[in-house]
Amino acid sequence: MTPMKKYIKYGVFPYKIMLHIALLFFTMMEVVLIIQPDTSYQASIAKYFLYLFMVPTGSGNDVPRMGEKTMLHSVSDTASLVQ
């Protein structure tokens, strides 16, 4: 019998299924709360890496966008950037 059929027939509330649903919900919330701060940090580091070491192709912008085609700087450009 399903938990709802047991509840209808015997009048016993399905605590076990509610406990499992609550555990699933709280586990998902814990994972989201742990991973969320790292995600924004990693995105900002990726954008900064693109700004420092990649050159946009064809767009004319100084700062490349995420997912845009880019090319690496030449060796002399990288050396002048580091100095």
mmCIF file of the N, C-alpha and C atoms, coordinates in Angstrom:
data_MODEL
# 
_entry.id   MODEL 
# 
loop_
_atom_site.group_PDB 
_atom_site.id 
_atom_site.type_symbol 
_atom_site.label_atom_id 
_atom_site.label_alt_id 
_atom_site.label_comp_id 
_atom_site.label_asym_id 
_atom_site.label_entity_id 
_atom_site.label_seq_id 
_atom_site.pdbx_PDB_ins_code 
_atom_site.Cartn_x 
_atom_site.Cartn_y 
_atom_site.Cartn_z 
_atom_site.occupancy 
_atom_site.B_iso_or_equiv 
_atom_site.pdbx_formal_charge 
_atom_site.auth_seq_id 
_atom_site.auth_comp_id 
_atom_site.auth_asym_id 
_atom_site.auth_atom_id 
_atom_site.pdbx_PDB_model_num 
ATOM 1   N N  . MET A 1 1  ? 0.835  -1.185 0.000   1.00 0.00 ? 1  MET A N  1 
ATOM 2   C CA . MET A 1 1  ? 0.000  0.000  0.000   1.00 0.00 ? 1  MET A CA 1 
ATOM 3   C C  . MET A 1 1  ? 0.881  1.251  0.000   1.00 0.00 ? 1  MET A C  1 
ATOM 4   N N  . THR A 1 2  ? 0.387  2.253  -0.672  1.00 0.00 ? 2  THR A N  1 
ATOM 5   C CA . THR A 1 2  ? 1.104  3.522  -0.687  1.00 0.00 ? 2  THR A CA 1 
ATOM 6   C C  . THR A 1 2  ? 0.856  4.262  0.624   1.00 0.00 ? 2  THR A C  1 
ATOM 7   N N  . PRO A 1 3  ? 1.719  5.201  0.967   1.00 0.00 ? 3  PRO A N  1 
ATOM 8   C CA . PRO A 1 3  ? 1.524  5.950  2.216   1.00 0.00 ? 3  PRO A CA 1 
ATOM 9   C C  . PRO A 1 3  ? 0.178  6.673  2.286   1.00 0.00 ? 3  PRO A C  1 
ATOM 10  N N  . MET A 1 4  ? -0.300 7.194  1.166   1.00 0.00 ? 4  MET A N  1 
ATOM 11  C CA . MET A 1 4  ? -1.585 7.900  1.187   1.00 0.00 ? 4  MET A CA 1 
ATOM 12  C C  . MET A 1 4  ? -2.745 6.935  1.396   1.00 0.00 ? 4  MET A C  1 
ATOM 13  N N  . LYS A 1 5  ? -2.661 5.743  0.811   1.00 0.00 ? 5  LYS A N  1 
ATOM 14  C CA . LYS A 1 5  ? -3.717 4.742  1.011   1.00 0.00 ? 5  LYS A CA 1 
ATOM 15  C C  . LYS A 1 5  ? -3.750 4.280  2.465   1.00 0.00 ? 5  LYS A C  1 
ATOM 16  N N  . LYS A 1 6  ? -2.566 4.125  3.075   1.00 0.00 ? 6  LYS A N  1 
ATOM 17  C CA . LYS A 1 6  ? -2.502 3.761  4.491   1.00 0.00 ? 6  LYS A CA 1 
ATOM 18  C C  . LYS A 1 6  ? -3.105 4.866  5.346   1.00 0.00 ? 6  LYS A C  1 
ATOM 19  N N  . TYR A 1 7  ? -2.845 6.122  4.974   1.00 0.00 ? 7  TYR A N  1 
ATOM 20  C CA . TYR A 1 7  ? -3.378 7.248  5.733   1.00 0.00 ? 7  TYR A CA 1 
ATOM 21  C C  . TYR A 1 7  ? -4.901 7.285  5.653   1.00 0.00 ? 7  TYR A C  1 
ATOM 22  N N  . ILE A 1 8  ? -5.415 7.036  4.450   1.00 0.00 ? 8  ILE A N  1 
ATOM 23  C CA . ILE A 1 8  ? -6.872 7.048  4.264   1.00 0.00 ? 8  ILE A CA 1 
ATOM 24  C C  . ILE A 1 8  ? -7.513 5.878  4.997   1.00 0.00 ? 8  ILE A C  1 
ATOM 25  N N  . LYS A 1 9  ? -6.903 4.689  4.896   1.00 0.00 ? 9  LYS A N  1 
ATOM 26  C CA . LYS A 1 9  ? -7.507 3.493  5.481   1.00 0.00 ? 9  LYS A CA 1 
ATOM 27  C C  . LYS A 1 9  ? -7.348 3.448  6.998   1.00 0.00 ? 9  LYS A C  1 
ATOM 28  N N  . TYR A 1 10 ? -6.154 3.696  7.519   1.00 0.00 ? 10 TYR A N  1 
ATOM 29  C CA . TYR A 1 10 ? -5.889 3.527  8.948   1.00 0.00 ? 10 TYR A CA 1 
ATOM 30  C C  . TYR A 1 10 ? -5.839 4.851  9.714   1.00 0.00 ? 10 TYR A C  1 
ATOM 31  N N  . GLY A 1 11 ? -5.717 5.964  9.015   1.00 0.00 ? 11 GLY A N  1 
ATOM 32  C CA . GLY A 1 11 ? -5.654 7.252  9.683   1.00 0.00 ? 11 GLY A CA 1 
ATOM 33  C C  . GLY A 1 11 ? -4.295 7.555  10.304  1.00 0.00 ? 11 GLY A C  1 
ATOM 34  N N  . VAL A 1 12 ? -3.252 6.831  9.891   1.00 0.00 ? 12 VAL A N  1 
ATOM 35  C CA . VAL A 1 12 ? -1.901 7.052  10.411  1.00 0.00 ? 12 VAL A CA 1 
ATOM 36  C C  . VAL A 1 12 ? -1.157 7.970  9.441   1.00 0.00 ? 12 VAL A C  1 
ATOM 37  N N  . PHE A 1 13 ? -0.679 9.094  9.980   1.00 0.00 ? 13 PHE A N  1 
ATOM 38  C CA . PHE A 1 13 ? 0.013  10.060 9.126   1.00 0.00 ? 13 PHE A CA 1 
ATOM 39  C C  . PHE A 1 13 ? 1.339  9.465  8.638   1.00 0.00 ? 13 PHE A C  1 
ATOM 40  N N  . PRO A 1 14 ? 1.684  9.630  7.340   1.00 0.00 ? 14 PRO A N  1 
ATOM 41  C CA . PRO A 1 14 ? 2.917  9.052  6.783   1.00 0.00 ? 14 PRO A CA 1 
ATOM 42  C C  . PRO A 1 14 ? 4.167  9.861  7.173   1.00 0.00 ? 14 PRO A C  1 
ATOM 43  N N  . TYR A 1 15 ? 4.613  9.689  8.418   1.00 0.00 ? 15 TYR A N  1 
ATOM 44  C CA . TYR A 1 15 ? 5.761  10.440 8.908   1.00 0.00 ? 15 TYR A CA 1 
ATOM 45  C C  . TYR A 1 15 ? 7.056  10.087 8.174   1.00 0.00 ? 15 TYR A C  1 
ATOM 46  N N  . LYS A 1 16 ? 7.228  8.829  7.821   1.00 0.00 ? 16 LYS A N  1 
ATOM 47  C CA . LYS A 1 16 ? 8.487  8.416  7.186   1.00 0.00 ? 16 LYS A CA 1 
ATOM 48  C C  . LYS A 1 16 ? 8.678  9.095  5.829   1.00 0.00 ? 16 LYS A C  1 
ATOM 49  N N  . ILE A 1 17 ? 7.637  9.155  5.040   1.00 0.00 ? 17 ILE A N  1 
ATOM 50  C CA . ILE A 1 17 ? 7.792  9.786  3.722   1.00 0.00 ? 17 ILE A CA 1 
ATOM 51  C C  . ILE A 1 17 ? 8.008  11.288 3.884   1.00 0.00 ? 17 ILE A C  1 
ATOM 52  N N  . MET A 1 18 ? 7.362  11.902 4.865   1.00 0.00 ? 18 MET A N  1 
ATOM 53  C CA . MET A 1 18 ? 7.592  13.336 5.119   1.00 0.00 ? 18 MET A CA 1 
ATOM 54  C C  . MET A 1 18 ? 9.019  13.578 5.603   1.00 0.00 ? 18 MET A C  1 
ATOM 55  N N  . LEU A 1 19 ? 9.536  12.665 6.418   1.00 0.00 ? 19 LEU A N  1 
ATOM 56  C CA . LEU A 1 19 ? 10.914 12.776 6.884   1.00 0.00 ? 19 LEU A CA 1 
ATOM 57  C C  . LEU A 1 19 ? 11.889 12.669 5.713   1.00 0.00 ? 19 LEU A C  1 
ATOM 58  N N  . HIS A 1 20 ? 11.648 11.747 4.787   1.00 0.00 ? 20 HIS A N  1 
ATOM 59  C CA . HIS A 1 20 ? 12.521 11.588 3.625   1.00 0.00 ? 20 HIS A CA 1 
ATOM 60  C C  . HIS A 1 20 ? 12.460 12.820 2.719   1.00 0.00 ? 20 HIS A C  1 
ATOM 61  N N  . ILE A 1 21 ? 11.290 13.373 2.538   1.00 0.00 ? 21 ILE A N  1 
ATOM 62  C CA . ILE A 1 21 ? 11.166 14.582 1.715   1.00 0.00 ? 21 ILE A CA 1 
ATOM 63  C C  . ILE A 1 21 ? 11.901 15.744 2.375   1.00 0.00 ? 21 ILE A C  1 
ATOM 64  N N  . ALA A 1 22 ? 11.765 15.876 3.705   1.00 0.00 ? 22 ALA A N  1 
ATOM 65  C CA . ALA A 1 22 ? 12.466 16.949 4.421   1.00 0.00 ? 22 ALA A CA 1 
ATOM 66  C C  . ALA A 1 22 ? 13.976 16.756 4.344   1.00 0.00 ? 22 ALA A C  1 
ATOM 67  N N  . LEU A 1 23 ? 14.460 15.518 4.497   1.00 0.00 ? 23 LEU A N  1 
ATOM 68  C CA . LEU A 1 23 ? 15.895 15.256 4.393   1.00 0.00 ? 23 LEU A CA 1 
ATOM 69  C C  . LEU A 1 23 ? 16.421 15.598 3.002   1.00 0.00 ? 23 LEU A C  1 
ATOM 70  N N  . LEU A 1 24 ? 15.675 15.241 1.983   1.00 0.00 ? 24 LEU A N  1 
ATOM 71  C CA . LEU A 1 24 ? 16.063 15.573 0.614   1.00 0.00 ? 24 LEU A CA 1 
ATOM 72  C C  . LEU A 1 24 ? 16.127 17.085 0.413   1.00 0.00 ? 24 LEU A C  1 
ATOM 73  N N  . PHE A 1 25 ? 15.135 17.794 0.896   1.00 0.00 ? 25 PHE A N  1 
ATOM 74  C CA . PHE A 1 25 ? 15.093 19.248 0.764   1.00 0.00 ? 25 PHE A CA 1 
ATOM 75  C C  . PHE A 1 25 ? 16.264 19.903 1.491   1.00 0.00 ? 25 PHE A C  1 
ATOM 76  N N  . PHE A 1 26 ? 16.510 19.512 2.747   1.00 0.00 ? 26 PHE A N  1 
ATOM 77  C CA . PHE A 1 26 ? 17.587 20.137 3.518   1.00 0.00 ? 26 PHE A CA 1 
ATOM 78  C C  . PHE A 1 26 ? 18.969 19.779 2.974   1.00 0.00 ? 26 PHE A C  1 
ATOM 79  N N  . THR A 1 27 ? 19.121 18.583 2.418   1.00 0.00 ? 27 THR A N  1 
ATOM 80  C CA . THR A 1 27 ? 20.396 18.211 1.800   1.00 0.00 ? 27 THR A CA 1 
ATOM 81  C C  . THR A 1 27 ? 20.656 19.059 0.565   1.00 0.00 ? 27 THR A C  1 
ATOM 82  N N  . MET A 1 28 ? 19.629 19.257 -0.260  1.00 0.00 ? 28 MET A N  1 
ATOM 83  C CA . MET A 1 28 ? 19.793 20.103 -1.445  1.00 0.00 ? 28 MET A CA 1 
ATOM 84  C C  . MET A 1 28 ? 20.116 21.539 -1.048  1.00 0.00 ? 28 MET A C  1 
ATOM 85  N N  . MET A 1 29 ? 19.468 22.050 -0.008  1.00 0.00 ? 29 MET A N  1 
ATOM 86  C CA . MET A 1 29 ? 19.737 23.413 0.441   1.00 0.00 ? 29 MET A CA 1 
ATOM 87  C C  . MET A 1 29 ? 21.169 23.546 0.963   1.00 0.00 ? 29 MET A C  1 
ATOM 88  N N  . GLU A 1 30 ? 21.643 22.533 1.661   1.00 0.00 ? 30 GLU A N  1 
ATOM 89  C CA . GLU A 1 30 ? 23.014 22.573 2.175   1.00 0.00 ? 30 GLU A CA 1 
ATOM 90  C C  . GLU A 1 30 ? 24.026 22.603 1.035   1.00 0.00 ? 30 GLU A C  1 
ATOM 91  N N  . VAL A 1 31 ? 23.798 21.790 0.024   1.00 0.00 ? 31 VAL A N  1 
ATOM 92  C CA . VAL A 1 31 ? 24.701 21.761 -1.126  1.00 0.00 ? 31 VAL A CA 1 
ATOM 93  C C  . VAL A 1 31 ? 24.699 23.109 -1.838  1.00 0.00 ? 31 VAL A C  1 
ATOM 94  N N  . VAL A 1 32 ? 23.527 23.690 -2.040  1.00 0.00 ? 32 VAL A N  1 
ATOM 95  C CA . VAL A 1 32 ? 23.437 24.981 -2.719  1.00 0.00 ? 32 VAL A CA 1 
ATOM 96  C C  . VAL A 1 32 ? 24.137 26.061 -1.900  1.00 0.00 ? 32 VAL A C  1 
ATOM 97  N N  . LEU A 1 33 ? 23.934 26.072 -0.600  1.00 0.00 ? 33 LEU A N  1 
ATOM 98  C CA . LEU A 1 33 ? 24.547 27.102 0.236   1.00 0.00 ? 33 LEU A CA 1 
ATOM 99  C C  . LEU A 1 33 ? 26.059 26.955 0.326   1.00 0.00 ? 33 LEU A C  1 
ATOM 100 N N  . ILE A 1 34 ? 26.571 25.746 0.218   1.00 0.00 ? 34 ILE A N  1 
ATOM 101 C CA . ILE A 1 34 ? 28.019 25.539 0.256   1.00 0.00 ? 34 ILE A CA 1 
ATOM 102 C C  . ILE A 1 34 ? 28.659 25.919 -1.072  1.00 0.00 ? 34 ILE A C  1 
ATOM 103 N N  . ILE A 1 35 ? 28.018 25.587 -2.185  1.00 0.00 ? 35 ILE A N  1 
ATOM 104 C CA . ILE A 1 35 ? 28.610 25.802 -3.505  1.00 0.00 ? 35 ILE A CA 1 
ATOM 105 C C  . ILE A 1 35 ? 28.422 27.234 -3.995  1.00 0.00 ? 35 ILE A C  1 
ATOM 106 N N  . GLN A 1 36 ? 27.375 27.926 -3.586  1.00 0.00 ? 36 GLN A N  1 
ATOM 107 C CA . GLN A 1 36 ? 27.056 29.247 -4.113  1.00 0.00 ? 36 GLN A CA 1 
ATOM 108 C C  . GLN A 1 36 ? 28.191 30.268 -3.976  1.00 0.00 ? 36 GLN A C  1 
ATOM 109 N N  . PRO A 1 37 ? 28.828 30.424 -2.812  1.00 0.00 ? 37 PRO A N  1 
ATOM 110 C CA . PRO A 1 37 ? 29.909 31.425 -2.732  1.00 0.00 ? 37 PRO A CA 1 
ATOM 111 C C  . PRO A 1 37 ? 31.084 31.120 -3.657  1.00 0.00 ? 37 PRO A C  1 
ATOM 112 N N  . ASP A 1 38 ? 31.404 29.840 -3.836  1.00 0.00 ? 38 ASP A N  1 
ATOM 113 C CA . ASP A 1 38 ? 32.512 29.474 -4.708  1.00 0.00 ? 38 ASP A CA 1 
ATOM 114 C C  . ASP A 1 38 ? 32.207 29.773 -6.170  1.00 0.00 ? 38 ASP A C  1 
ATOM 115 N N  . THR A 1 39 ? 30.960 29.646 -6.567  1.00 0.00 ? 39 THR A N  1 
ATOM 116 C CA . THR A 1 39 ? 30.585 29.841 -7.960  1.00 0.00 ? 39 THR A CA 1 
ATOM 117 C C  . THR A 1 39 ? 30.828 31.285 -8.400  1.00 0.00 ? 39 THR A C  1 
ATOM 118 N N  . SER A 1 40 ? 30.406 32.240 -7.601  1.00 0.00 ? 40 SER A N  1 
ATOM 119 C CA . SER A 1 40 ? 30.614 33.633 -7.994  1.00 0.00 ? 40 SER A CA 1 
ATOM 120 C C  . SER A 1 40 ? 32.103 33.990 -7.993  1.00 0.00 ? 40 SER A C  1 
ATOM 121 N N  . TYR A 1 41 ? 32.857 33.424 -7.046  1.00 0.00 ? 41 TYR A N  1 
ATOM 122 C CA . TYR A 1 41 ? 34.293 33.677 -7.000  1.00 0.00 ? 41 TYR A CA 1 
ATOM 123 C C  . TYR A 1 41 ? 34.973 33.107 -8.244  1.00 0.00 ? 41 TYR A C  1 
ATOM 124 N N  . GLN A 1 42 ? 34.606 31.890 -8.635  1.00 0.00 ? 42 GLN A N  1 
ATOM 125 C CA . GLN A 1 42 ? 35.224 31.269 -9.807  1.00 0.00 ? 42 GLN A CA 1 
ATOM 126 C C  . GLN A 1 42 ? 34.888 32.037 -11.079 1.00 0.00 ? 42 GLN A C  1 
ATOM 127 N N  . ALA A 1 43 ? 33.674 32.565 -11.175 1.00 0.00 ? 43 ALA A N  1 
ATOM 128 C CA . ALA A 1 43 ? 33.303 33.344 -12.358 1.00 0.00 ? 43 ALA A CA 1 
ATOM 129 C C  . ALA A 1 43 ? 34.121 34.632 -12.434 1.00 0.00 ? 43 ALA A C  1 
ATOM 130 N N  . SER A 1 44 ? 34.324 35.290 -11.298 1.00 0.00 ? 44 SER A N  1 
ATOM 131 C CA . SER A 1 44 ? 35.107 36.525 -11.321 1.00 0.00 ? 44 SER A CA 1 
ATOM 132 C C  . SER A 1 44 ? 36.570 36.241 -11.655 1.00 0.00 ? 44 SER A C  1 
ATOM 133 N N  . ILE A 1 45 ? 37.110 35.133 -11.169 1.00 0.00 ? 45 ILE A N  1 
ATOM 134 C CA . ILE A 1 45 ? 38.496 34.770 -11.497 1.00 0.00 ? 45 ILE A CA 1 
ATOM 135 C C  . ILE A 1 45 ? 38.622 34.461 -12.990 1.00 0.00 ? 45 ILE A C  1 
ATOM 136 N N  . ALA A 1 46 ? 37.634 33.784 -13.559 1.00 0.00 ? 46 ALA A N  1 
ATOM 137 C CA . ALA A 1 46 ? 37.673 33.471 -14.990 1.00 0.00 ? 46 ALA A CA 1 
ATOM 138 C C  . ALA A 1 46 ? 37.618 34.751 -15.826 1.00 0.00 ? 46 ALA A C  1 
ATOM 139 N N  . LYS A 1 47 ? 36.767 35.706 -15.424 1.00 0.00 ? 47 LYS A N  1 
ATOM 140 C CA . LYS A 1 47 ? 36.703 36.979 -16.157 1.00 0.00 ? 47 LYS A CA 1 
ATOM 141 C C  . LYS A 1 47 ? 38.019 37.736 -16.053 1.00 0.00 ? 47 LYS A C  1 
ATOM 142 N N  . TYR A 1 48 ? 38.628 37.734 -14.884 1.00 0.00 ? 48 TYR A N  1 
ATOM 143 C CA . TYR A 1 48 ? 39.903 38.430 -14.708 1.00 0.00 ? 48 TYR A CA 1 
ATOM 144 C C  . TYR A 1 48 ? 41.000 37.773 -15.541 1.00 0.00 ? 48 TYR A C  1 
ATOM 145 N N  . PHE A 1 49 ? 41.009 36.427 -15.606 1.00 0.00 ? 49 PHE A N  1 
ATOM 146 C CA . PHE A 1 49 ? 41.973 35.715 -16.443 1.00 0.00 ? 49 PHE A CA 1 
ATOM 147 C C  . PHE A 1 49 ? 41.800 36.117 -17.904 1.00 0.00 ? 49 PHE A C  1 
ATOM 148 N N  . LEU A 1 50 ? 40.540 36.176 -18.363 1.00 0.00 ? 50 LEU A N  1 
ATOM 149 C CA . LEU A 1 50 ? 40.293 36.592 -19.741 1.00 0.00 ? 50 LEU A CA 1 
ATOM 150 C C  . LEU A 1 50 ? 40.779 38.018 -19.976 1.00 0.00 ? 50 LEU A C  1 
ATOM 151 N N  . TYR A 1 51 ? 40.566 38.884 -19.009 1.00 0.00 ? 51 TYR A N  1 
ATOM 152 C CA . TYR A 1 51 ? 41.002 40.274 -19.142 1.00 0.00 ? 51 TYR A CA 1 
ATOM 153 C C  . TYR A 1 51 ? 42.521 40.378 -19.240 1.00 0.00 ? 51 TYR A C  1 
ATOM 154 N N  . LEU A 1 52 ? 43.235 39.572 -18.446 1.00 0.00 ? 52 LEU A N  1 
ATOM 155 C CA . LEU A 1 52 ? 44.692 39.671 -18.428 1.00 0.00 ? 52 LEU A CA 1 
ATOM 156 C C  . LEU A 1 52 ? 45.372 38.998 -19.612 1.00 0.00 ? 52 LEU A C  1 
ATOM 157 N N  . PHE A 1 53 ? 44.925 37.797 -19.969 1.00 0.00 ? 53 PHE A N  1 
ATOM 158 C CA . PHE A 1 53 ? 45.707 36.976 -20.889 1.00 0.00 ? 53 PHE A CA 1 
ATOM 159 C C  . PHE A 1 53 ? 45.061 36.694 -22.235 1.00 0.00 ? 53 PHE A C  1 
ATOM 160 N N  . MET A 1 54 ? 43.876 37.193 -22.494 1.00 0.00 ? 54 MET A N  1 
ATOM 161 C CA . MET A 1 54 ? 43.224 36.897 -23.763 1.00 0.00 ? 54 MET A CA 1 
ATOM 162 C C  . MET A 1 54 ? 42.886 38.195 -24.490 1.00 0.00 ? 54 MET A C  1 
ATOM 163 N N  . VAL A 1 55 ? 42.863 38.119 -25.803 1.00 0.00 ? 55 VAL A N  1 
ATOM 164 C CA . VAL A 1 55 ? 42.550 39.270 -26.648 1.00 0.00 ? 55 VAL A CA 1 
ATOM 165 C C  . VAL A 1 55 ? 41.271 38.945 -27.411 1.00 0.00 ? 55 VAL A C  1 
ATOM 166 N N  . PRO A 1 56 ? 40.261 39.836 -27.379 1.00 0.00 ? 56 PRO A N  1 
ATOM 167 C CA . PRO A 1 56 ? 39.044 39.564 -28.146 1.00 0.00 ? 56 PRO A CA 1 
ATOM 168 C C  . PRO A 1 56 ? 39.324 39.642 -29.645 1.00 0.00 ? 56 PRO A C  1 
ATOM 169 N N  . THR A 1 57 ? 38.637 38.813 -30.431 1.00 0.00 ? 57 THR A N  1 
ATOM 170 C CA . THR A 1 57 ? 38.842 38.826 -31.883 1.00 0.00 ? 57 THR A CA 1 
ATOM 171 C C  . THR A 1 57 ? 37.592 39.354 -32.568 1.00 0.00 ? 57 THR A C  1 
ATOM 172 N N  . GLY A 1 58 ? 37.729 40.451 -33.254 1.00 0.00 ? 58 GLY A N  1 
ATOM 173 C CA . GLY A 1 58 ? 36.643 40.948 -34.089 1.00 0.00 ? 58 GLY A CA 1 
ATOM 174 C C  . GLY A 1 58 ? 35.589 41.784 -33.399 1.00 0.00 ? 58 GLY A C  1 
ATOM 175 N N  . SER A 1 59 ? 35.579 41.880 -32.088 1.00 0.00 ? 59 SER A N  1 
ATOM 176 C CA . SER A 1 59 ? 34.511 42.631 -31.439 1.00 0.00 ? 59 SER A CA 1 
ATOM 177 C C  . SER A 1 59 ? 34.900 44.080 -31.193 1.00 0.00 ? 59 SER A C  1 
ATOM 178 N N  . GLY A 1 60 ? 36.193 44.378 -31.099 1.00 0.00 ? 60 GLY A N  1 
ATOM 179 C CA . GLY A 1 60 ? 36.634 45.725 -30.850 1.00 0.00 ? 60 GLY A CA 1 
ATOM 180 C C  . GLY A 1 60 ? 36.567 46.132 -29.394 1.00 0.00 ? 60 GLY A C  1 
ATOM 181 N N  . ASN A 1 61 ? 36.124 45.256 -28.509 1.00 0.00 ? 61 ASN A N  1 
ATOM 182 C CA . ASN A 1 61 ? 36.054 45.577 -27.083 1.00 0.00 ? 61 ASN A CA 1 
ATOM 183 C C  . ASN A 1 61 ? 37.410 45.342 -26.428 1.00 0.00 ? 61 ASN A C  1 
ATOM 184 N N  . ASP A 1 62 ? 37.669 46.081 -25.361 1.00 0.00 ? 62 ASP A N  1 
ATOM 185 C CA . ASP A 1 62 ? 38.916 45.878 -24.620 1.00 0.00 ? 62 ASP A CA 1 
ATOM 186 C C  . ASP A 1 62 ? 38.841 44.658 -23.716 1.00 0.00 ? 62 ASP A C  1 
ATOM 187 N N  . VAL A 1 63 ? 37.652 44.352 -23.216 1.00 0.00 ? 63 VAL A N  1 
ATOM 188 C CA . VAL A 1 63 ? 37.491 43.237 -22.292 1.00 0.00 ? 63 VAL A CA 1 
ATOM 189 C C  . VAL A 1 63 ? 36.687 42.139 -22.975 1.00 0.00 ? 63 VAL A C  1 
ATOM 190 N N  . PRO A 1 64 ? 37.255 40.946 -23.124 1.00 0.00 ? 64 PRO A N  1 
ATOM 191 C CA . PRO A 1 64 ? 36.497 39.869 -23.757 1.00 0.00 ? 64 PRO A CA 1 
ATOM 192 C C  . PRO A 1 64 ? 35.379 39.376 -22.853 1.00 0.00 ? 64 PRO A C  1 
ATOM 193 N N  . ARG A 1 65 ? 34.332 38.870 -23.441 1.00 0.00 ? 65 ARG A N  1 
ATOM 194 C CA . ARG A 1 65 ? 33.205 38.324 -22.691 1.00 0.00 ? 65 ARG A CA 1 
ATOM 195 C C  . ARG A 1 65 ? 33.367 36.821 -22.557 1.00 0.00 ? 65 ARG A C  1 
ATOM 196 N N  . MET A 1 66 ? 32.686 36.269 -21.544 1.00 0.00 ? 66 MET A N  1 
ATOM 197 C CA . MET A 1 66 ? 32.715 34.822 -21.342 1.00 0.00 ? 66 MET A CA 1 
ATOM 198 C C  . MET A 1 66 ? 32.103 34.139 -22.560 1.00 0.00 ? 66 MET A C  1 
ATOM 199 N N  . GLY A 1 67 ? 32.753 33.102 -23.082 1.00 0.00 ? 67 GLY A N  1 
ATOM 200 C CA . GLY A 1 67 ? 32.246 32.356 -24.216 1.00 0.00 ? 67 GLY A CA 1 
ATOM 201 C C  . GLY A 1 67 ? 32.573 32.967 -25.562 1.00 0.00 ? 67 GLY A C  1 
ATOM 202 N N  . GLU A 1 68 ? 33.171 34.125 -25.574 1.00 0.00 ? 68 GLU A N  1 
ATOM 203 C CA . GLU A 1 68 ? 33.532 34.786 -26.832 1.00 0.00 ? 68 GLU A CA 1 
ATOM 204 C C  . GLU A 1 68 ? 34.831 34.186 -27.354 1.00 0.00 ? 68 GLU A C  1 
ATOM 205 N N  . LYS A 1 69 ? 34.976 34.141 -28.673 1.00 0.00 ? 69 LYS A N  1 
ATOM 206 C CA . LYS A 1 69 ? 36.233 33.652 -29.237 1.00 0.00 ? 69 LYS A CA 1 
ATOM 207 C C  . LYS A 1 69 ? 37.363 34.578 -28.852 1.00 0.00 ? 69 LYS A C  1 
ATOM 208 N N  . THR A 1 70 ? 38.437 34.007 -28.350 1.00 0.00 ? 70 THR A N  1 
ATOM 209 C CA . THR A 1 70 ? 39.575 34.814 -27.929 1.00 0.00 ? 70 THR A CA 1 
ATOM 210 C C  . THR A 1 70 ? 40.857 34.162 -28.404 1.00 0.00 ? 70 THR A C  1 
ATOM 211 N N  . MET A 1 71 ? 41.919 34.961 -28.437 1.00 0.00 ? 71 MET A N  1 
ATOM 212 C CA . MET A 1 71 ? 43.242 34.452 -28.794 1.00 0.00 ? 71 MET A CA 1 
ATOM 213 C C  . MET A 1 71 ? 44.208 34.851 -27.695 1.00 0.00 ? 71 MET A C  1 
ATOM 214 N N  . LEU A 1 72 ? 45.225 34.060 -27.478 1.00 0.00 ? 72 LEU A N  1 
ATOM 215 C CA . LEU A 1 72 ? 46.240 34.390 -26.496 1.00 0.00 ? 72 LEU A CA 1 
ATOM 216 C C  . LEU A 1 72 ? 47.073 35.564 -26.977 1.00 0.00 ? 72 LEU A C  1 
ATOM 217 N N  . HIS A 1 73 ? 47.560 36.362 -26.016 1.00 0.00 ? 73 HIS A N  1 
ATOM 218 C CA . HIS A 1 73 ? 48.487 37.440 -26.348 1.00 0.00 ? 73 HIS A CA 1 
ATOM 219 C C  . HIS A 1 73 ? 49.782 36.839 -26.892 1.00 0.00 ? 73 HIS A C  1 
ATOM 220 N N  . SER A 1 74 ? 50.528 37.657 -27.577 1.00 0.00 ? 74 SER A N  1 
ATOM 221 C CA . SER A 1 74 ? 51.856 37.210 -27.990 1.00 0.00 ? 74 SER A CA 1 
ATOM 222 C C  . SER A 1 74 ? 52.766 37.239 -26.770 1.00 0.00 ? 74 SER A C  1 
ATOM 223 N N  . VAL A 1 75 ? 53.958 36.688 -26.889 1.00 0.00 ? 75 VAL A N  1 
ATOM 224 C CA . VAL A 1 75 ? 54.901 36.640 -25.782 1.00 0.00 ? 75 VAL A CA 1 
ATOM 225 C C  . VAL A 1 75 ? 55.302 38.042 -25.354 1.00 0.00 ? 75 VAL A C  1 
ATOM 226 N N  . SER A 1 76 ? 55.541 38.926 -26.302 1.00 0.00 ? 76 SER A N  1 
ATOM 227 C CA . SER A 1 76 ? 55.949 40.291 -25.959 1.00 0.00 ? 76 SER A CA 1 
ATOM 228 C C  . SER A 1 76 ? 54.818 41.054 -25.259 1.00 0.00 ? 76 SER A C  1 
ATOM 229 N N  . ASP A 1 77 ? 53.569 40.833 -25.685 1.00 0.00 ? 77 ASP A N  1 
ATOM 230 C CA . ASP A 1 77 ? 52.432 41.479 -25.016 1.00 0.00 ? 77 ASP A CA 1 
ATOM 231 C C  . ASP A 1 77 ? 52.307 41.002 -23.577 1.00 0.00 ? 77 ASP A C  1 
ATOM 232 N N  . THR A 1 78 ? 52.466 39.707 -23.367 1.00 0.00 ? 78 THR A N  1 
ATOM 233 C CA . THR A 1 78 ? 52.376 39.153 -22.005 1.00 0.00 ? 78 THR A CA 1 
ATOM 234 C C  . THR A 1 78 ? 53.507 39.664 -21.131 1.00 0.00 ? 78 THR A C  1 
ATOM 235 N N  . ALA A 1 79 ? 54.719 39.741 -21.688 1.00 0.00 ? 79 ALA A N  1 
ATOM 236 C CA . ALA A 1 79 ? 55.862 40.245 -20.917 1.00 0.00 ? 79 ALA A CA 1 
ATOM 237 C C  . ALA A 1 79 ? 55.664 41.713 -20.545 1.00 0.00 ? 79 ALA A C  1 
ATOM 238 N N  . SER A 1 80 ? 55.137 42.510 -21.454 1.00 0.00 ? 80 SER A N  1 
ATOM 239 C CA . SER A 1 80 ? 54.909 43.923 -21.142 1.00 0.00 ? 80 SER A CA 1 
ATOM 240 C C  . SER A 1 80 ? 53.775 44.079 -20.130 1.00 0.00 ? 80 SER A C  1 
ATOM 241 N N  . LEU A 1 81 ? 52.800 43.196 -20.152 1.00 0.00 ? 81 LEU A N  1 
ATOM 242 C CA . LEU A 1 81 ? 51.707 43.233 -19.190 1.00 0.00 ? 81 LEU A CA 1 
ATOM 243 C C  . LEU A 1 81 ? 52.179 42.878 -17.784 1.00 0.00 ? 81 LEU A C  1 
ATOM 244 N N  . VAL A 1 82 ? 53.094 41.917 -17.679 1.00 0.00 ? 82 VAL A N  1 
ATOM 245 C CA . VAL A 1 82 ? 53.585 41.480 -16.381 1.00 0.00 ? 82 VAL A CA 1 
ATOM 246 C C  . VAL A 1 82 ? 54.506 42.525 -15.759 1.00 0.00 ? 82 VAL A C  1 
ATOM 247 N N  . GLN A 1 83 ? 55.273 43.224 -16.577 1.00 0.00 ? 83 GLN A N  1 
ATOM 248 C CA . GLN A 1 83 ? 56.228 44.215 -16.048 1.00 0.00 ? 83 GLN A CA 1 
ATOM 249 C C  . GLN A 1 83 ? 55.537 45.407 -15.585 1.00 0.00 ? 83 GLN A C  1 
# 
